[in-house]
Amino acid sequence: MSVFEALTLINLYNTAEQKFLSGRGKDVVWIEAKKEDKLLLIQTYQDICGIYNRGKFMSWEHLFRLLRKR
């Protein structure tokens, strides 16, 4: 996880935590953000999927637990 930018990971973690705690944990990750942030968040999410989930998409719950663990 040290390869990724810290602020992007914190933002992604906070979003995943909010979605997980609001009951949307089973939904597939869909990133909504400002345009300049969105591209970086999507790229980071795709890299995390490629490294830790064999390129498959994750649910908010799976992403939250993975980021919390790391």
MOPAC internal coordinates of N, CA, C and O (Angstrom, degrees):
PM7 1SCF
backbone

  N    0.0000 0     0.00 0     0.00 0    0    0    0
  C    1.4382 1     0.00 0     0.00 0    1    0    0
  C    1.5236 1   111.89 1     0.00 0    2    1    0
  O    1.2310 1   119.83 1   167.14 1    3    2    1
  N    1.2951 1   117.93 1   -12.86 1    3    2    1
  C    1.4580 1   120.40 1  -177.40 1    5    3    2
  C    1.5290 1   112.14 1   -71.75 1    6    5    3
  O    1.2310 1   120.02 1   167.80 1    7    6    5
  N    1.3224 1   117.56 1   -12.20 1    7    6    5
  C    1.4528 1   121.30 1  -178.91 1    9    7    6
  C    1.5306 1   111.09 1   -75.42 1   10    9    7
  O    1.2310 1   119.97 1   151.64 1   11   10    9
  N    1.3204 1   117.67 1   -28.36 1   11   10    9
  C    1.4555 1   122.24 1  -175.54 1   13   11   10
  C    1.5170 1   111.35 1   -84.40 1   14   13   11
  O    1.2310 1   120.94 1   -24.75 1   15   14   13
  N    1.3191 1   115.80 1   155.25 1   15   14   13
  C    1.4539 1   121.98 1   179.39 1   17   15   14
  C    1.5359 1   109.46 1   -68.84 1   18   17   15
  O    1.2310 1   120.54 1   -47.60 1   19   18   17
  N    1.3182 1   116.57 1   132.40 1   19   18   17
  C    1.4672 1   122.12 1  -172.58 1   21   19   18
  C    1.5264 1   112.37 1   -62.79 1   22   21   19
  O    1.2310 1   119.56 1   135.03 1   23   22   21
  N    1.3219 1   118.45 1   -44.97 1   23   22   21
  C    1.4654 1   120.32 1  -178.14 1   25   23   22
  C    1.5255 1   111.86 1   -64.51 1   26   25   23
  O    1.2310 1   120.29 1   143.41 1   27   26   25
  N    1.3174 1   117.04 1   -36.59 1   27   26   25
  C    1.4608 1   120.76 1   177.91 1   29   27   26
  C    1.5197 1   110.31 1   -66.73 1   30   29   27
  O    1.2310 1   120.13 1   137.79 1   31   30   29
  N    1.3247 1   117.35 1   -42.21 1   31   30   29
  C    1.4591 1   120.68 1   178.15 1   33   31   30
  C    1.5229 1   111.74 1   -64.36 1   34   33   31
  O    1.2310 1   120.16 1   140.04 1   35   34   33
  N    1.3176 1   117.30 1   -39.96 1   35   34   33
  C    1.4626 1   120.84 1   178.60 1   37   35   34
  C    1.5227 1   109.95 1   -64.16 1   38   37   35
  O    1.2310 1   120.49 1   136.55 1   39   38   37
  N    1.3233 1   116.67 1   -43.45 1   39   38   37
  C    1.4652 1   120.92 1   178.43 1   41   39   38
  C    1.5246 1   110.91 1   -63.23 1   42   41   39
  O    1.2310 1   120.19 1   136.41 1   43   42   41
  N    1.3222 1   117.25 1   -43.59 1   43   42   41
  C    1.4640 1   121.84 1   178.58 1   45   43   42
  C    1.5199 1   110.61 1   -65.20 1   46   45   43
  O    1.2310 1   120.11 1   139.36 1   47   46   45
  N    1.3288 1   117.40 1   -40.64 1   47   46   45
  C    1.4661 1   121.66 1   178.39 1   49   47   46
  C    1.5287 1   110.88 1   -63.96 1   50   49   47
  O    1.2310 1   120.03 1   134.50 1   51   50   49
  N    1.3213 1   117.55 1   -45.50 1   51   50   49
  C    1.4623 1   120.86 1   179.76 1   53   51   50
  C    1.5231 1   111.69 1   -62.71 1   54   53   51
  O    1.2310 1   120.17 1   139.63 1   55   54   53
  N    1.3190 1   117.28 1   -40.37 1   55   54   53
  C    1.4635 1   120.90 1   177.49 1   57   55   54
  C    1.5202 1   110.81 1   -64.93 1   58   57   55
  O    1.2310 1   120.36 1   135.58 1   59   58   57
  N    1.3308 1   116.92 1   -44.42 1   59   58   57
  C    1.4651 1   120.99 1   179.19 1   61   59   58
  C    1.5291 1   110.77 1   -63.51 1   62   61   59
  O    1.2310 1   120.48 1   140.28 1   63   62   61
  N    1.3237 1   116.69 1   -39.72 1   63   62   61
  C    1.4686 1   120.34 1   178.83 1   65   63   62
  C    1.5288 1   110.98 1   -64.53 1   66   65   63
  O    1.2310 1   119.96 1   136.65 1   67   66   65
  N    1.3215 1   117.68 1   -43.35 1   67   66   65
  C    1.4631 1   121.36 1   179.03 1   69   67   66
  C    1.5225 1   111.26 1   -62.27 1   70   69   67
  O    1.2310 1   120.40 1   135.24 1   71   70   69
  N    1.3178 1   116.84 1   -44.76 1   71   70   69
  C    1.4714 1   120.69 1  -179.75 1   73   71   70
  C    1.5303 1   110.70 1   -66.56 1   74   73   71
  O    1.2310 1   120.24 1   140.20 1   75   74   73
  N    1.3260 1   117.15 1   -39.80 1   75   74   73
  C    1.4587 1   121.63 1  -179.90 1   77   75   74
  C    1.5188 1   110.61 1   -65.33 1   78   77   75
  O    1.2310 1   120.03 1   133.91 1   79   78   77
  N    1.3209 1   117.55 1   -46.09 1   79   78   77
  C    1.4589 1   121.50 1  -177.49 1   81   79   78
  C    1.5273 1   112.44 1   -73.36 1   82   81   79
  O    1.2310 1   119.77 1   156.93 1   83   82   81
  N    1.3220 1   118.04 1   -23.07 1   83   82   81
  C    1.4628 1   120.18 1   179.41 1   85   83   82
  C    1.5299 1   112.13 1   -84.99 1   86   85   83
  O    1.2310 1   119.83 1  -178.93 1   87   86   85
  N    1.3184 1   117.93 1     1.07 1   87   86   85
  C    1.4564 1   121.03 1   177.36 1   89   87   86
  C    1.5088 1   114.52 1    94.11 1   90   89   87
  O    1.2310 1   119.81 1  -171.57 1   91   90   89
  N    1.3047 1   117.97 1     8.43 1   91   90   89
  C    1.4639 1   121.14 1   179.30 1   93   91   90
  C    1.5230 1   111.74 1  -101.42 1   94   93   91
  O    1.2310 1   119.98 1  -155.23 1   95   94   93
  N    1.3128 1   117.64 1    24.77 1   95   94   93
  C    1.4545 1   122.26 1  -175.18 1   97   95   94
  C    1.5090 1   114.80 1   -63.71 1   98   97   95
  O    1.2310 1   120.29 1   151.53 1   99   98   97
  N    1.3186 1   117.06 1   -28.47 1   99   98   97
  C    1.4686 1   120.59 1  -177.66 1  101   99   98
  C    1.5208 1   113.07 1   -83.76 1  102  101   99
  O    1.2310 1   120.38 1   168.20 1  103  102  101
  N    1.3339 1   116.88 1   -11.80 1  103  102  101
  C    1.4701 1   120.82 1   179.78 1  105  103  102
  C    1.5234 1   110.86 1   -72.33 1  106  105  103
  O    1.2310 1   121.04 1   -30.93 1  107  106  105
  N    1.3183 1   115.62 1   149.07 1  107  106  105
  C    1.4633 1   121.40 1   175.82 1  109  107  106
  C    1.5296 1   107.99 1   -70.22 1  110  109  107
  O    1.2310 1   120.66 1   -35.22 1  111  110  109
  N    1.3076 1   116.34 1   144.78 1  111  110  109
  C    1.4628 1   121.61 1  -177.15 1  113  111  110
  C    1.5225 1   110.50 1   -63.10 1  114  113  111
  O    1.2310 1   121.34 1   -52.49 1  115  114  113
  N    1.3291 1   115.05 1   127.51 1  115  114  113
  C    1.4512 1   123.05 1   174.58 1  117  115  114
  C    1.5139 1   106.35 1  -133.50 1  118  117  115
  O    1.2310 1   119.93 1   -63.72 1  119  118  117
  N    1.3168 1   117.74 1   116.28 1  119  118  117
  C    1.4623 1   122.09 1  -172.82 1  121  119  118
  C    1.5178 1   110.32 1   -94.67 1  122  121  119
  O    1.2310 1   121.52 1   -57.11 1  123  122  121
  N    1.3383 1   114.70 1   122.89 1  123  122  121
  C    1.4586 1   121.49 1   175.09 1  125  123  122
  C    1.5178 1   107.61 1  -120.08 1  126  125  123
  O    1.2310 1   120.46 1   -57.99 1  127  126  125
  N    1.3057 1   116.72 1   122.01 1  127  126  125
  C    1.4680 1   121.70 1  -178.83 1  129  127  126
  C    1.5167 1   108.72 1  -160.07 1  130  129  127
  O    1.2310 1   121.30 1    -3.37 1  131  130  129
  N    1.3287 1   115.11 1   176.63 1  131  130  129
  C    1.4581 1   119.73 1   173.81 1  133  131  130
  C    1.5241 1   108.79 1   -62.87 1  134  133  131
  O    1.2310 1   120.76 1   -26.16 1  135  134  133
  N    1.3029 1   116.15 1   153.84 1  135  134  133
  C    1.4646 1   120.49 1  -173.41 1  137  135  134
  C    1.5263 1   112.94 1   -55.98 1  138  137  135
  O    1.2310 1   120.00 1   135.76 1  139  138  137
  N    1.3471 1   117.60 1   -44.24 1  139  138  137
  C    1.4644 1   118.97 1  -176.93 1  141  139  138
  C    1.5336 1   111.73 1   -68.68 1  142  141  139
  O    1.2310 1   120.20 1   149.29 1  143  142  141
  N    1.3332 1   117.21 1   -30.71 1  143  142  141
  C    1.4651 1   120.70 1   178.20 1  145  143  142
  C    1.5184 1   111.96 1   -82.82 1  146  145  143
  O    1.2310 1   120.86 1   146.41 1  147  146  145
  N    1.3221 1   115.96 1   -33.59 1  147  146  145
  C    1.4573 1   121.11 1  -173.69 1  149  147  146
  C    1.5304 1   112.56 1   -60.78 1  150  149  147
  O    1.2310 1   120.45 1   135.93 1  151  150  149
  N    1.3163 1   116.74 1   -44.07 1  151  150  149
  C    1.4620 1   119.66 1  -178.37 1  153  151  150
  C    1.5243 1   111.40 1   -61.82 1  154  153  151
  O    1.2310 1   120.61 1   137.64 1  155  154  153
  N    1.3217 1   116.45 1   -42.36 1  155  154  153
  C    1.4610 1   120.60 1   179.73 1  157  155  154
  C    1.5293 1   111.37 1   -69.12 1  158  157  155
  O    1.2310 1   120.23 1   139.99 1  159  158  157
  N    1.3274 1   117.16 1   -40.01 1  159  158  157
  C    1.4700 1   120.78 1   177.93 1  161  159  158
  C    1.5259 1   111.33 1   -64.70 1  162  161  159
  O    1.2310 1   120.61 1   136.66 1  163  162  161
  N    1.3125 1   116.45 1   -43.34 1  163  162  161
  C    1.4688 1   120.15 1   179.56 1  165  163  162
  C    1.5202 1   110.58 1   -64.46 1  166  165  163
  O    1.2310 1   119.90 1   136.80 1  167  166  165
  N    1.3172 1   117.79 1   -43.20 1  167  166  165
  C    1.4664 1   120.56 1   179.38 1  169  167  166
  C    1.5223 1   111.30 1   -63.45 1  170  169  167
  O    1.2310 1   120.40 1   138.02 1  171  170  169
  N    1.3200 1   116.83 1   -41.98 1  171  170  169
  C    1.4659 1   120.54 1   178.20 1  173  171  170
  C    1.5231 1   110.68 1   -64.53 1  174  173  171
  O    1.2310 1   120.50 1   136.27 1  175  174  173
  N    1.3345 1   116.66 1   -43.73 1  175  174  173
  C    1.4675 1   120.93 1   178.26 1  177  175  174
  C    1.5259 1   110.96 1   -61.15 1  178  177  175
  O    1.2310 1   119.85 1   135.62 1  179  178  177
  N    1.3223 1   117.89 1   -44.38 1  179  178  177
  C    1.4625 1   120.97 1   178.84 1  181  179  178
  C    1.5218 1   111.67 1   -64.22 1  182  181  179
  O    1.2310 1   120.09 1   142.35 1  183  182  181
  N    1.3251 1   117.42 1   -37.65 1  183  182  181
  C    1.4629 1   120.78 1   176.78 1  185  183  182
  C    1.5270 1   110.87 1   -65.54 1  186  185  183
  O    1.2310 1   120.20 1   138.51 1  187  186  185
  N    1.3227 1   117.23 1   -41.49 1  187  186  185
  C    1.4749 1   121.28 1   178.09 1  189  187  186
  C    1.5206 1   109.70 1   -63.65 1  190  189  187
  O    1.2310 1   120.10 1   137.16 1  191  190  189
  N    1.3391 1   117.41 1   -42.84 1  191  190  189
  C    1.4675 1   120.63 1   177.20 1  193  191  190
  C    1.5285 1   110.90 1   -61.19 1  194  193  191
  O    1.2310 1   120.41 1   138.07 1  195  194  193
  N    1.3054 1   116.82 1   -41.93 1  195  194  193
  C    1.4593 1   120.86 1  -179.22 1  197  195  194
  C    1.5142 1   112.83 1   -65.92 1  198  197  195
  O    1.2310 1   120.49 1   142.77 1  199  198  197
  N    1.3234 1   116.68 1   -37.23 1  199  198  197
  C    1.4607 1   120.29 1  -177.08 1  201  199  198
  C    1.5231 1   112.34 1   -82.91 1  202  201  199
  O    1.2310 1   120.19 1   134.42 1  203  202  201
  N    1.3363 1   117.23 1   -45.58 1  203  202  201
  C    1.4585 1   120.95 1  -170.41 1  205  203  202
  C    1.5197 1   114.96 1  -103.79 1  206  205  203
  O    1.2310 1   119.29 1   169.93 1  207  206  205
  N    1.3324 1   118.97 1   -10.07 1  207  206  205
  C    1.4607 1   120.33 1  -176.67 1  209  207  206
  C    1.5280 1   112.17 1  -135.13 1  210  209  207
  O    1.2310 1   120.30 1  -154.76 1  211  210  209
  N    1.3036 1   117.04 1    25.24 1  211  210  209
  C    1.4761 1   123.52 1   177.55 1  213  211  210
  C    1.5187 1   113.60 1    54.31 1  214  213  211
  O    1.2310 1   120.52 1  -146.30 1  215  214  213
  N    1.3318 1   116.61 1    33.70 1  215  214  213
  C    1.4557 1   120.86 1   176.53 1  217  215  214
  C    1.5114 1   115.51 1    82.53 1  218  217  215
  O    1.2310 1   119.88 1   178.72 1  219  218  217
  N    1.3294 1   117.84 1    -1.28 1  219  218  217
  C    1.4671 1   121.12 1   179.78 1  221  219  218
  C    1.5184 1   109.78 1   -86.85 1  222  221  219
  O    1.2310 1   120.89 1   -28.76 1  223  222  221
  N    1.3367 1   115.90 1   151.24 1  223  222  221
  C    1.4508 1   120.54 1   178.53 1  225  223  222
  C    1.5234 1   110.43 1   -70.95 1  226  225  223
  O    1.2310 1   120.49 1   -24.76 1  227  226  225
  N    1.3336 1   116.67 1   155.24 1  227  226  225
  C    1.4571 1   122.62 1  -177.66 1  229  227  226
  C    1.5179 1   110.55 1  -115.59 1  230  229  227
  O    1.2310 1   121.53 1   -18.39 1  231  230  229
  N    1.3285 1   114.68 1   161.61 1  231  230  229
  C    1.4594 1   120.04 1   169.64 1  233  231  230
  C    1.5260 1   107.79 1   -87.48 1  234  233  231
  O    1.2310 1   120.73 1   -12.77 1  235  234  233
  N    1.3348 1   116.22 1   167.23 1  235  234  233
  C    1.4691 1   119.70 1   178.75 1  237  235  234
  C    1.5224 1   110.48 1   -61.40 1  238  237  235
  O    1.2310 1   120.66 1   141.84 1  239  238  237
  N    1.3348 1   116.34 1   -38.16 1  239  238  237
  C    1.4645 1   120.16 1  -179.67 1  241  239  238
  C    1.5224 1   110.94 1   -63.36 1  242  241  239
  O    1.2310 1   120.26 1   134.26 1  243  242  241
  N    1.3094 1   117.10 1   -45.74 1  243  242  241
  C    1.4590 1   121.80 1  -179.92 1  245  243  242
  C    1.5345 1   110.80 1   -62.43 1  246  245  243
  O    1.2310 1   120.65 1   135.55 1  247  246  245
  N    1.3362 1   116.37 1   -44.45 1  247  246  245
  C    1.4676 1   120.36 1   179.02 1  249  247  246
  C    1.5302 1   111.02 1   -64.03 1  250  249  247
  O    1.2310 1   120.38 1   136.68 1  251  250  249
  N    1.3255 1   116.88 1   -43.32 1  251  250  249
  C    1.4574 1   121.08 1   179.63 1  253  251  250
  C    1.5209 1   111.17 1   -61.44 1  254  253  251
  O    1.2310 1   120.26 1   133.39 1  255  254  253
  N    1.3191 1   117.11 1   -46.61 1  255  254  253
  C    1.4757 1   119.78 1  -179.32 1  257  255  254
  C    1.5221 1   111.66 1   -65.86 1  258  257  255
  O    1.2310 1   120.40 1   141.86 1  259  258  257
  N    1.3124 1   116.84 1   -38.14 1  259  258  257
  C    1.4655 1   120.59 1   177.92 1  261  259  258
  C    1.5285 1   111.38 1   -64.36 1  262  261  259
  O    1.2310 1   120.09 1   132.39 1  263  262  261
  N    1.3190 1   117.44 1   -47.61 1  263  262  261
  C    1.4611 1   120.81 1  -179.68 1  265  263  262
  C    1.5282 1   111.96 1   -67.62 1  266  265  263
  O    1.2310 1   120.46 1   143.95 1  267  266  265
  N    1.3215 1   116.72 1   -36.05 1  267  266  265
  C    1.4624 1   119.91 1   178.44 1  269  267  266
  C    1.5269 1   111.03 1   -65.87 1  270  269  267
  O    1.2310 1   121.01 1   141.44 1  271  270  269
  N    1.3122 1   115.67 1   -38.56 1  271  270  269
  C    1.4640 1   120.89 1  -179.22 1  273  271  270
  C    1.5161 1   111.55 1   -68.12 1  274  273  271
  O    1.2310 1   119.85 1   144.91 1  275  274  273
  N    1.3151 1   117.88 1   -35.09 1  275  274  273
  C    1.4570 1   122.07 1  -175.86 1  277  275  274
  C    1.5040 1   109.86 1   -90.71 1  278  277  275
  O    1.2310 1   120.10 1   180.00 1  279  278  277

